[in-house]
Amino acid sequence: MPFLIADMKSVPRLNGFLNLYKPLDWTSHDCVAKVRGLLKTKKVGHGGTLDPKATGVLPLAIGSSTRLLQYLPTEKAYRAVIRLGVCTTTDDLEGDVLSNPGAIDLTLADIQAALPQFIGSITQVPPVYSAIQVDGKRLYDLARSGVPIDQIAVPPRQVEVKEILVLDWQAGEFPELTVEITCGGGTYIRSIARDLGLAVGSVATLVNLVRTQSCNLFLADAVDFAAITAGNFSLQSPLVALAHLPRLELSAAQVADWYKGKPILWPDLEVSDFPLVVSGLANDDTTHNLLGIGFSKMSSNGALLCPKVVLENL
């Protein structure tokens, strides 16, 4: 359950996930630095970068929850506006226009016929202006250094796109398509925009991008810097962000062994490489809170639950 921080000075420690609304032109690192200052803690980390020109959900782990970042779900959702008939160096409006032939004859039916090829496990080439490293250098640093774009080799990658829903279509010389995209981590929406234009015999670029969901946190619940400054915000329990993982509940006796780092015999536990969310009785003996992350292994006596990340009650 979320808990309200009404007066940050009266709270000895902050632990949980903050659903931050990232504003336009802020980097994810900028947001982390800002929240560190507002909450007066160095223990802040983000659950997945968001481009400066994008807005929306930026999950931030606070306090001991930063140790859980590697276990967060990778699925995300975006609302994107794509403009057909124009392409740019960056695949969004931040870059220079390379061509703008227009696409006045393009129809929504053309778009809908092309969209299925972008759903499922697909291969995409990230934008030249991206943070991907090639030979130890960021692609955007190579592009900004004056190396011709067509001479920069961008390695393709496999990404997973679960769904693309058409929300709106505005016809015209430069038609605009609004879609909702649900995808896995590492997916570049700018690449989908660019490649969709090519798939319908035109060109395209991304006009606007809002992340609507990430790490089981949603846009409707996101808070901005003003709310955080006023102390009017809630931290989500890490159990919300980790809801995609299997969860085990410990008894009071098992909790004691957990905090001693002892493996716990669990006869019915399926042994696998999957991380396990471990929760147990909190200090009030009524609420089950997160105790950490465990893993399973087999012993001569049966399956064991072993501590991997041990946390205070969160």
C-alpha positions in Angstrom: 0.0 0.0 0.0 1.2 3.5 -0.7 2.0 5.7 2.3 1.7 9.5 2.5 4.7 11.6 3.3 3.0 14.7 4.8 6.1 16.1 6.5 9.5 14.8 5.2 11.3 16.2 8.3 9.4 13.8 10.6 10.2 10.7 8.5 13.4 9.0 9.6 13.8 7.1 6.2 12.1 6.9 2.9 11.8 3.6 1.1 9.6 2.7 -1.9 9.0 3.7 -5.5 8.1 7.2 -6.6 5.9 7.6 -9.7 7.4 10.8 -11.1 6.0 12.7 -14.0 9.1 13.5 -16.0 8.7 17.0 -17.6 9.7 18.0 -21.1 13.4 18.7 -21.7 14.6 17.0 -18.5 16.9 14.0 -18.7 16.3 11.0 -16.4 19.6 11.9 -14.7 18.3 15.5 -14.1 15.2 14.1 -12.4 17.2 11.8 -10.2 19.4 14.7 -9.1 16.4 16.9 -8.4 14.6 14.3 -6.3 17.8 13.6 -4.3 17.8 17.2 -3.4 14.1 17.4 -2.5 14.1 14.2 -0.4 17.6 14.9 1.0 18.8 11.4 0.2 21.5 10.0 -2.1 19.7 6.7 -2.5 17.6 7.5 -5.6 17.7 5.5 -8.9 15.5 5.4 -12.0 13.8 2.3 -13.4 14.5 3.0 -17.1 15.6 6.1 -19.0 13.2 8.4 -20.8 14.3 10.7 -23.6 14.5 14.4 -22.8 11.8 15.2 -25.4 9.5 12.6 -23.9 7.3 13.1 -20.8 5.4 10.8 -18.4 6.1 8.0 -16.0 9.6 7.8 -14.6 9.8 5.2 -11.8 12.3 6.2 -9.1 13.5 3.8 -6.4 14.0 5.5 -3.1 16.2 4.3 -0.2 16.8 0.6 0.1 14.5 0.0 -2.9 17.4 1.0 -5.2 18.7 -2.5 -4.6 15.6 -3.8 -6.5 16.1 -2.0 -9.7 17.5 -5.0 -11.6 14.3 -7.0 -10.8 11.8 -4.5 -12.2 9.5 -5.5 -15.1 10.6 -4.3 -18.5 7.2 -3.9 -20.1 6.2 -0.3 -20.8 3.4 1.6 -22.5 3.6 4.8 -24.5 1.2 7.2 -26.3 3.0 8.4 -29.4 2.1 10.9 -32.2 3.8 10.2 -35.5 3.9 12.6 -38.4 4.0 11.1 -41.9 5.7 12.8 -44.9 8.7 14.2 -43.1 11.9 12.7 -41.7 14.7 14.1 -39.5 18.2 13.3 -38.4 17.0 12.2 -35.0 13.7 10.6 -35.9 11.9 13.2 -33.9 11.3 17.0 -34.1 14.5 17.7 -32.3 16.6 17.0 -35.3 17.2 18.7 -38.7 14.7 17.9 -41.5 16.2 15.6 -44.1 13.2 15.5 -46.4 9.5 16.6 -46.3 7.8 15.3 -49.4 4.4 15.1 -47.6 2.0 12.2 -47.7 -1.4 13.8 -48.6 -2.6 10.6 -50.3 -1.9 8.3 -47.4 -4.9 6.8 -45.7 -5.6 5.2 -42.3 -6.2 1.9 -44.1 -2.6 2.1 -45.4 -1.4 2.5 -41.9 -3.5 -0.3 -40.4 -2.3 -2.7 -43.1 1.3 -2.0 -42.2 1.1 -2.1 -38.4 1.1 -5.9 -37.9 4.7 -6.1 -39.1 5.7 -4.1 -36.0 4.0 -6.3 -33.5 5.8 -9.3 -31.8 9.5 -10.0 -31.7 10.9 -7.6 -34.3 14.3 -6.4 -35.4 14.8 -2.6 -35.3 17.7 -0.3 -35.9 17.9 2.3 -33.1 18.1 6.0 -34.0 21.6 7.3 -34.8 21.0 9.9 -32.0 20.7 7.5 -29.1 22.7 6.5 -26.0 23.7 3.1 -27.4 27.5 2.4 -27.3 29.4 1.3 -30.3 33.2 0.6 -29.7 32.9 2.4 -26.4 31.3 5.6 -27.8 27.7 6.8 -27.5 26.0 7.0 -30.9 24.8 10.5 -30.3 28.4 11.6 -29.5 29.6 10.2 -32.9 26.7 12.0 -34.7 27.4 15.3 -32.9 31.2 15.0 -33.6 30.5 15.5 -37.3 30.7 11.9 -38.5 28.2 11.7 -41.4 25.1 9.9 -40.3 25.2 7.4 -43.2 28.7 6.3 -42.1 27.6 5.4 -38.5 26.9 1.7 -38.2 24.0 1.3 -35.8 23.7 -2.4 -34.6 20.2 -3.8 -35.0 18.5 -5.3 -31.9 15.6 -7.6 -31.2 12.8 -6.0 -29.3 9.3 -7.1 -28.2 6.2 -5.1 -29.2 3.1 -6.5 -27.5 0.4 -4.2 -29.0 -0.1 -1.1 -31.1 -3.6 0.5 -30.9 -4.6 3.4 -33.2 -6.1 6.2 -31.1 -6.5 9.0 -33.7 -5.8 9.8 -37.4 -5.5 13.4 -38.8 -5.4 13.4 -42.6 -3.6 16.2 -44.6 -0.4 17.0 -46.3 1.5 15.8 -43.3 -0.9 13.3 -41.6 -0.6 12.5 -38.0 -1.2 9.2 -36.3 -1.7 8.8 -32.6 -1.1 5.3 -31.2 -0.7 3.5 -27.9 2.3 1.1 -27.9 2.9 -1.6 -25.3 6.4 -3.0 -25.6 9.4 -4.5 -23.8 12.6 -2.8 -22.6 15.0 -1.3 -25.2 12.3 -0.6 -27.7 12.8 2.8 -29.5 9.4 4.4 -30.4 11.3 6.8 -32.7 12.5 3.8 -34.7 8.9 2.5 -35.0 7.8 5.9 -36.3 10.6 6.1 -38.8 10.1 2.5 -40.1 6.3 2.8 -40.3 6.8 5.7 -42.7 9.0 3.6 -44.9 6.6 0.6 -44.7 3.8 2.7 -46.2 6.1 4.1 -49.0 6.7 7.4 -47.3 8.8 8.8 -44.4 7.9 9.7 -40.9 9.1 11.1 -37.6 8.0 11.1 -34.0 6.2 14.3 -32.9 5.2 13.6 -29.3 5.9 10.8 -26.8 4.3 10.2 -23.4 5.2 7.1 -21.3 1.9 6.0 -19.7 3.1 3.0 -17.8 6.3 1.5 -16.4 7.2 -0.9 -13.6 3.5 -1.3 -12.7 3.2 2.5 -12.2 0.7 4.5 -14.3 0.4 8.0 -15.7 -2.8 8.8 -13.9 -1.0 8.4 -10.5 2.2 10.3 -11.4 3.3 13.3 -9.4 5.3 16.3 -10.4 8.1 18.2 -8.7 5.6 20.8 -7.2 3.8 18.0 -5.4 7.0 16.5 -4.1 8.2 19.9 -2.9 5.0 20.4 -1.0 5.3 16.9 0.5 2.1 15.9 -1.1 3.0 12.5 -2.6 2.9 8.8 -2.0 5.6 6.2 -2.2 4.4 2.9 -3.6 5.4 -0.3 -1.8 8.1 -2.2 -3.7 5.6 -5.1 -3.8 3.6 -3.1 -6.4 6.6 -2.7 -8.7 7.5 -6.4 -8.2 4.0 -7.8 -8.7 5.1 -9.6 -11.9 7.4 -12.0 -9.8 6.2 -15.0 -7.8 5.9 -14.2 -4.1 6.5 -16.3 -1.0 5.2 -15.4 2.5 7.3 -16.2 5.5 6.2 -17.1 9.0 7.6 -15.2 12.0 10.1 -18.0 12.6 11.1 -18.1 9.0 11.6 -14.3 9.0 14.2 -14.7 11.8 16.1 -17.2 9.7 15.8 -15.0 6.6 17.5 -12.1 8.5 20.3 -14.4 9.6 20.9 -15.3 5.9 19.9 -18.9 6.5 18.4 -21.1 3.7 14.8 -22.1 4.4 13.5 -25.5 3.6 10.5 -25.2 1.3 9.4 -28.7 0.1 6.8 -27.5 -2.5 9.1 -24.8 -4.1 9.8 -25.2 -7.8 13.6 -24.9 -8.4 14.3 -22.4 -11.2 16.5 -19.4 -12.0 13.5 -17.0 -11.5 13.9 -14.5 -8.7 11.4 -14.8 -5.9 9.8 -11.9 -4.0 9.9 -12.7 -0.2 7.6 -11.0 2.2 6.6 -11.6 5.8 5.2 -10.1 9.0 6.1 -6.5 9.6 6.9 -5.0 13.0 3.2 -4.7 13.9 2.7 -8.4 13.2 -0.3 -7.7 11.0 1.0 -6.4 7.7 3.1 -8.5 5.3 5.8 -6.4 3.8 8.8 -7.0 1.5 11.8 -8.6 3.1 13.9 -9.1 0.0 14.6 -11.2 -3.1 15.4 -14.9 -2.9 16.3 -17.8 -5.2 15.6 -21.5 -5.1 18.0 -24.4 -5.1 17.9 -28.1 -4.5 19.6 -29.8 -1.5 19.7 -33.3 -0.2 16.7 -32.5 2.0 14.6 -30.9 -0.7 14.1 -27.4 -2.2 15.5 -24.4 -0.4 14.6 -20.7 -0.4 17.9 -18.8 -0.2 18.4 -15.1 0.5 19.7 -13.0 -2.4 18.8 -9.4 -1.4 17.9 -8.9 2.3 16.1 -5.7 3.1 14.6 -4.0 6.1 10.8 -4.3 6.3 9.5 -2.1 3.4 
